[in-house]
Amino acid sequence: GTRLTVFTDYSLRVLIYLAIRPDRRSTIAEIATAFDVSESHLMKVVHFLGKHGFLANVRGKGGGLMLARPPEAINVGAVVRLTEADSLAAECFDRKNNTCVITPACQLRKVLSEAIDAFYAVLARYTLTDLVCQRRSLSRLLSIPAR
């Protein structure tokens, strides 16, 4: 089936975690523990999200990670489009390295392209705020202190 890459999955988890309490700073270690995932995976994700303006990494005492903009200003489609880059495509999307012999007559690229557009159109209707509407339950599940 359609599977998001681990990179996208972790990117969304980091953003969700931070959106639960947008006023609070968190550490990579804390997020890794909450989701029971590897810190080194999250380092790459955090670097990427920071570079693309979704995360702010505050250094020094009382530092840590926080969202660089309000959760309602972070579009889920925009995040996934960036993190997935071209991983949702078939070989024929890569015009340079495509070796599939039926490409000239095949409609698969057109159909897949349409499907991917529909996928992103749905994601574009949601922001990070929509993903954390059950804040209390999420906080409990991730052991995030209430205040």
C-alpha positions, 0 to 999 in steps of 0.5 A: 500500500501507500506508505509514507517514508520513515522520514515523513512519519518521524517529521510529523510525529515531531511536529505533533509532539511540539504542537500539543504544547506549543508554548513549551520547549522540548528536547530530541531525547524527550521526543525520542523517549515519548515515541520510543524511536531512535534519537539519531533518526530524529536528529536528521528530521529536526535538522531538516524541519529547522532548515525549512522553517518549521522548527526553531532550535533554541540554544543555551539554558532553557533551550530546546525545540519549538515550532517556528510558527503557530500550529495553524500556520503549518500545513500538513500537505506542505510538510509531506510534500517536502519530506517525501520529495519524490519517493511516491513516484514510479520509475517512469516519473524519473525521465533520466533513468527510466528504463521501462519499455512501455513508457511511450504508450502507457498511461500509468504515469498520468494515472499515478500523477493524478492520484498523487495530486489527489493525495496532496490535495487532501493533506493540504486541507489540514494543518497541524492544529487539526492533528492535535485536536485531542490534546489531552489524550495525546498528552497522556499517551505521550506522558507530556506534563499538562502544564 
